[in-house]
Amino acid sequence: MNLSFHPLCLALPDMAAEAFKGLVTDVRRNGQLRDIVLYEGMILDGRHRYRACLECGIEPRTIEFSGADPVAFVISENVARRHLTESQRAMVAASLANLSQGNPGKPAHLPVCPMKQGQAADLLGVSERSVRKAQDVRKSGTPKLVTKVETGQITVSEGAKIASLGVKSQDRIVQIEDKRERKHELTRALNISQGRKHHEPRTDFIEVVDQPGWIVTFMARLESLIQCATNANIEIDTFARRLFDDANWNDPRFVERYERCLPWLLAVAELRNEVTPRSRSTA
């Protein structure tokens, strides 16, 4: 028997590896105790039982769904039984809200009826804000990040922040198991990506005498930006690579800022050819 999974079934996260091993052991010892429910020729509920049966060499036992609301059925059968966290439920709600009938590239039977964010949020018992964050994770997150949030290892709030970063930064951060260390690294990456400052611009590092006001302000703010990178433990020789990895280059606002800043940064770099000869000639 070769069955595919209904998209409503796939809205639920995969069972943890250890839990699935336990299910396989149980099916091998006791056989299939619960029927696999089919809808529109696909598995609506019981995809893990189906996989366990195949792994044990048992012919899966199936029944057809006979209810009126397959969405409500899937939720009621899985959410409470699998003890999903609030973040996991938000991810499920985001999946349901993303399903819409007649969208290009999707089968005509999806879903039973279009569902808005608010409806999905109410059905899963979460806030719309959590659903929006979950959709950000699904839209911009890497597969590793999505899996971490779906399995409850990372909250949807933290996942949405990580999803705002570049791909390499996301995968680097989600690999950090320690929550405190991961939060610290995420904060550093966000500081770089969003251009946050840790300190107010300084002006005491430069003599005001004989310096035009705009130079004092410019150099103070430039040093403040350097301080921002220093506080994030970014070294000069790794600055360009970390900026590339941590920034979200899919964000058009960030790219626009970068393109505005680049000519000025190159202009400052040209000072290297002017300052040293002039300094020597006036020494």
C-alpha positions as CSV (number, residue, x, y, z in Angstrom):
1,M,0.0,0.0,0.0
2,N,1.4,3.3,-1.1
3,L,-0.5,6.4,0.3
4,S,0.3,10.1,0.2
5,F,-0.3,12.6,3.0
6,H,-3.1,15.1,2.9
7,P,-1.9,18.7,3.4
8,L,-4.1,19.0,6.4
9,C,-2.2,16.1,7.9
10,L,1.1,17.7,7.1
11,A,0.1,20.9,8.9
12,L,1.0,19.0,12.1
13,P,4.7,18.7,13.0
14,D,6.6,15.4,12.6
15,M,6.8,13.2,15.7
16,A,10.1,13.4,17.5
17,A,12.6,10.7,16.5
18,E,12.6,9.0,19.9
19,A,8.8,9.1,20.1
20,F,8.6,7.5,16.6
21,K,11.0,4.8,17.7
22,G,8.7,4.0,20.6
23,L,5.7,3.9,18.3
24,V,7.5,1.4,16.0
25,T,8.4,-0.8,19.0
26,D,4.8,-0.7,20.1
27,V,3.4,-1.5,16.7
28,R,5.9,-4.4,16.3
29,R,4.8,-5.8,19.7
30,N,1.1,-5.1,19.7
31,G,0.2,-4.4,16.1
32,Q,-1.7,-1.4,14.8
33,L,-4.2,-0.4,17.5
34,R,-5.7,2.7,15.8
35,D,-7.1,3.0,12.3
36,I,-5.4,5.3,9.8
37,V,-8.0,7.8,8.5
38,L,-8.2,8.6,4.8
39,Y,-9.7,11.7,3.1
40,E,-9.7,12.3,-0.6
41,G,-7.6,9.3,-1.1
42,M,-4.8,10.5,1.2
43,I,-3.9,10.1,4.9
44,L,-5.7,12.7,7.0
45,D,-4.7,11.3,10.4
46,G,-2.1,8.6,11.3
47,R,0.9,9.2,9.0
48,H,3.2,8.1,11.8
49,R,1.2,4.9,12.4
50,Y,1.4,4.4,8.6
51,R,5.2,4.8,8.5
52,A,5.5,2.5,11.6
53,C,3.4,-0.2,9.9
54,L,5.6,-0.1,6.8
55,E,8.7,-0.3,8.9
56,C,7.3,-3.3,10.7
57,G,6.1,-5.0,7.5
58,I,2.5,-4.8,8.6
59,E,-0.3,-4.0,6.1
60,P,-1.8,-0.6,7.3
61,R,-5.5,-0.7,8.3
62,T,-7.4,2.3,7.1
63,I,-10.9,3.8,7.2
64,E,-12.5,6.7,5.3
65,F,-13.3,10.0,7.1
66,S,-17.0,10.3,7.6
67,G,-17.3,13.6,9.5
68,A,-18.3,17.0,8.2
69,D,-15.1,19.0,9.2
70,P,-11.8,17.4,8.4
71,V,-9.9,20.4,9.8
72,A,-11.5,20.3,13.2
73,F,-11.0,16.5,13.2
74,V,-7.3,16.8,12.6
75,I,-6.9,19.4,15.3
76,S,-8.9,17.6,17.9
77,E,-7.2,14.3,17.2
78,N,-3.7,15.7,17.4
79,V,-3.2,18.9,19.4
80,A,-4.3,17.6,22.8
81,R,-3.0,14.0,22.3
82,R,0.5,15.2,21.2
83,H,0.7,17.9,23.9
84,L,1.8,20.6,21.4
85,T,3.2,23.8,22.9
86,E,1.8,27.2,22.2
87,S,4.5,27.9,19.6
88,Q,3.9,24.6,17.9
89,R,0.2,25.3,17.7
90,A,1.0,28.7,16.2
91,M,3.0,27.0,13.5
92,V,0.1,24.7,12.8
93,A,-2.2,27.7,12.6
94,A,0.1,29.4,10.2
95,S,0.1,26.3,8.0
96,L,-3.7,26.2,7.9
97,A,-3.9,29.9,7.2
98,N,-1.5,29.4,4.3
99,L,-3.7,26.8,2.6
100,S,-6.1,28.4,0.1
101,Q,-8.3,26.9,-2.5
102,G,-7.3,27.4,-6.1
103,N,-3.9,28.9,-5.5
104,P,-1.5,28.4,-8.4
105,G,0.6,25.3,-8.1
106,K,-1.7,23.7,-5.5
107,P,-4.3,20.9,-6.0
108,A,-7.8,22.1,-6.5
109,H,-9.0,20.2,-3.3
110,L,-7.0,22.4,-1.0
111,P,-8.2,23.3,1.5
112,V,-11.8,22.4,2.5
113,C,-12.3,26.2,2.9
114,P,-10.0,29.2,2.9
115,M,-9.0,30.1,6.5
116,K,-7.9,33.5,7.7
117,Q,-5.3,34.1,10.4
118,G,-7.9,34.9,13.0
119,Q,-9.8,31.7,12.3
120,A,-6.7,29.6,12.5
121,A,-5.6,31.3,15.7
122,D,-9.0,30.7,17.4
123,L,-9.0,27.1,16.2
124,L,-5.6,26.4,17.8
125,G,-6.1,28.6,20.8
126,V,-3.3,31.0,20.1
127,S,-3.1,34.8,19.4
128,E,-3.0,36.2,15.9
129,R,0.3,37.8,16.8
130,S,1.8,34.3,17.4
131,V,0.4,33.2,14.0
132,R,2.0,36.1,12.2
133,K,5.3,35.3,13.8
134,A,4.9,31.7,12.8
135,Q,4.2,32.8,9.2
136,D,7.4,34.8,9.3
137,V,9.3,31.7,10.4
138,R,7.7,29.6,7.6
139,K,8.3,32.4,5.0
140,S,11.9,33.4,5.8
141,G,13.3,30.7,8.0
142,T,15.7,28.0,6.9
143,P,14.5,24.4,7.0
144,K,16.6,23.9,10.1
145,L,14.9,26.8,11.9
146,V,11.4,25.7,10.9
147,T,12.1,22.2,12.2
148,K,13.4,23.6,15.5
149,V,10.2,25.7,16.0
150,E,7.9,22.9,14.8
151,T,9.4,20.5,17.3
152,G,9.2,23.0,20.2
153,Q,13.0,23.4,20.6
154,I,12.8,27.1,19.8
155,T,9.8,29.3,20.6
156,V,8.0,31.0,17.7
157,S,8.9,34.5,19.1
158,E,12.6,33.6,19.1
159,G,12.2,31.9,15.7
160,A,10.7,35.0,14.1
161,K,13.7,37.1,15.3
162,I,16.2,34.5,13.9
163,A,14.2,34.3,10.6
164,S,15.0,38.1,10.1
165,L,18.7,37.2,9.7
166,G,20.6,35.8,6.8
167,V,20.6,32.1,6.0
168,K,24.1,31.4,7.3
169,S,23.4,33.3,10.5
170,Q,20.1,31.4,11.0
171,D,21.7,28.0,10.7
172,R,24.6,29.0,12.9
173,I,22.3,30.3,15.7
174,V,19.8,27.3,15.7
175,Q,22.7,24.9,16.2
176,I,23.4,26.5,19.6
177,E,21.7,24.3,22.2
178,D,22.2,26.4,25.3
179,K,19.4,28.9,25.4
180,R,21.4,31.7,27.1
181,E,24.2,31.4,24.7
182,R,21.8,31.3,21.7
183,K,20.0,34.4,22.9
184,H,23.4,36.2,23.3
185,E,24.5,35.3,19.8
186,L,21.0,36.3,18.4
187,T,21.3,39.7,20.1
188,R,24.7,40.3,18.6
189,A,23.6,39.3,15.1
190,L,20.5,41.5,15.3
191,N,22.6,44.4,16.5
192,I,24.7,44.1,13.4
193,S,21.8,43.5,11.0
194,Q,19.6,46.3,12.3
195,G,22.4,48.8,13.0
196,R,21.6,49.2,16.7
197,K,24.0,51.2,18.9
198,H,25.0,50.2,22.4
199,H,26.3,53.6,23.3
200,E,25.6,57.2,22.5
201,P,28.0,58.8,20.0
202,R,31.2,60.1,21.7
203,T,32.9,63.4,20.9
204,D,35.5,63.4,23.6
205,F,38.0,61.3,21.6
206,I,38.7,64.2,19.2
207,E,39.9,67.7,19.9
208,V,37.2,70.2,19.0
209,V,39.8,73.0,18.6
210,D,40.5,73.7,14.9
211,Q,38.0,71.0,13.8
212,P,34.8,71.9,11.8
213,G,31.7,70.9,13.6
214,W,30.6,68.4,11.0
215,I,33.9,66.5,11.3
216,V,33.5,66.2,15.0
217,T,30.0,64.8,14.7
218,F,30.9,62.5,11.8
219,M,33.9,61.0,13.5
220,A,32.0,60.6,16.8
221,R,29.2,58.7,15.1
222,L,31.7,56.6,13.1
223,E,33.4,55.6,16.3
224,S,30.0,54.7,17.8
225,L,29.4,52.3,14.9
226,I,32.8,50.8,15.5
227,Q,31.9,50.4,19.2
228,C,28.7,48.6,18.2
229,A,30.7,46.0,16.3
230,T,33.3,45.8,19.2
231,N,30.5,45.2,21.7
232,A,29.3,42.3,19.6
233,N,32.9,40.8,19.7
234,I,33.4,41.4,16.0
235,E,37.1,41.6,15.0
236,I,38.3,43.7,12.1
237,D,39.5,40.8,10.0
238,T,36.1,39.0,10.4
239,F,33.9,42.1,10.1
240,A,33.0,41.8,6.4
241,R,32.3,38.1,6.6
242,R,30.1,38.5,9.7
243,L,28.3,41.4,8.2
244,F,27.6,39.3,5.1
245,D,26.5,36.3,7.1
246,D,24.4,38.0,9.8
247,A,22.6,40.5,7.6
248,N,19.3,39.6,5.9
249,W,20.2,40.4,2.3
250,N,16.6,39.6,1.2
251,D,15.4,42.7,3.1
252,P,15.1,45.5,0.5
253,R,15.3,48.1,3.2
254,F,18.7,46.8,4.4
255,V,20.0,46.5,0.9
256,E,18.9,50.1,0.2
257,R,20.8,51.3,3.3
258,Y,23.9,49.4,2.3
259,E,23.9,50.9,-1.2
260,R,23.5,54.4,0.2
261,C,26.4,53.8,2.6
262,L,28.9,52.0,0.3
263,P,30.1,55.1,-1.7
264,W,30.8,56.9,1.5
265,L,32.7,54.0,3.0
266,L,34.8,53.8,-0.1
267,A,35.4,57.5,0.1
268,V,36.6,57.2,3.7
269,A,38.9,54.4,2.6
270,E,40.6,56.7,0.1
271,L,41.8,58.8,3.0
272,R,44.5,56.2,3.5
273,N,46.3,57.5,0.4
274,E,46.1,61.1,1.5
275,V,46.5,61.2,5.3
276,T,49.9,59.6,5.7
277,P,51.8,61.7,3.1
278,R,50.2,64.9,4.4
279,S,50.9,64.0,8.0
280,R,54.6,63.4,7.2
281,S,54.9,66.7,5.3
282,T,53.4,68.7,8.2
283,A,55.3,66.9,11.0
